[in-house]
Amino acid sequence: MVELRDIRSAADRIRDMVRQTPSKPSPSLSQMAGGEVWLKCEHEQETGAFKLRGASNAVARLGKVAGVTTASTGNHGRAVAYAARQLGLPAVICVSRLVPENKVQAIRDLGAEARVIGDSQDAAFVEAHRLEREEGFALIPPFDHEDVIAGQGTLGLEIVEEFPDAATIAVPLSGGGLLSGVALAAKSLHPKIRIVGIGMERGAAMAASLKAGHPVEVRELDSLADSLGGGIGLDNRLTFDMTRRLMDDLILLTEDEIAVGIRHLWDRHGDMVEGAGAVGVAAILAGKLRGDEDGPLIAILSGRNIDPARHADIVKPEGA
Ligand SMILES: *Cc1c(COP(=O)(O)O)cnc(C)c1O
């Protein structure tokens, strides 16, 4: 169980390890959404994604270990590597072959070993589990862990402190660690706030699981929102139930819709944001998410780690 007080302790614990990220209004999106829209610029977080919050909290709470390990589609691995270095621990990050090269390199640049294993998140997990079992490493999971959820929840605290009248928070959704933490923080303080989870149609494991009523596996597909890939774990302990309980609406997007979101953030705001980070904006632009009359909608820009060549290709002017 995670509670509001765990999120508050996490905020104290990681204060000097993470950035408190800025927010900014979006006139273009406010007009389209029919209500005030603000962007929470978590893509400006150290290591380029909110994952540093959960990883920092989890690593900071460890006792004596040989090192830390995880399996990750990129941003979580990078966050664990960064947090481990800050706390002076060795890190081995296990990633699947689907993970883009720029993300693998970023992990190596942080002084961690990046071990490339198999064709799925699950295969990478097997190696991380072996390190835990046989070599005394602590496995820091990407979402389904109390300390990780509490760390991500600090983002929710920041949002409601800055926007006490927020009506809606749009949260990118994959394994549900971010949504669980943000929703728990926000709803504990403002029970009426609407939490909208947003994912992609290609390989939406949480959506399929909610529909089935229990965690299910889906086939992993390449997507512009690669950070939203991967399953939720058939043995999911926390985030499936928390997402089911705390999420008010779920929106799924096509690849084209996600690309429009990335392009809008670049053209109108000058922000380089990865697919997973652009889904809230994309949902507004696709007409799938409306603003509110009684308070602002806050869209979390969750990360910026997109392959620069891919980004350039998406934002290039028509016909160029
Ligand atoms: C991990 C990630 C998400 C999804 O977070 P979950 O806790 O798995 O739901 C969204 N955006 C970015 C950039 C991420 O790295």
The ligand as a Gaussian input file, in Angstrom:
#p B3LYP/6-31G(d) Opt

LIG

0 1
 C        7.815000       5.370000     -18.257000
 C        7.261000       6.508000     -18.990000
 C        5.872000       6.733000     -19.035000
 C        4.863000       5.794000     -18.425000
 O        5.034000       5.615000     -17.047000
 P        4.401000       4.369000     -16.285000
 O        4.696000       4.580000     -14.860000
 O        5.045000       3.130000     -16.834000
 O        2.936000       4.360000     -16.595000
 C        5.443000       7.872000     -19.695000
 N        6.301000       8.727000     -20.292000
 C        7.636000       8.540000     -20.269000
 C        8.514000       9.531000     -20.941000
 C        8.168000       7.428000     -19.615000
 O        9.487000       7.250000     -19.599000

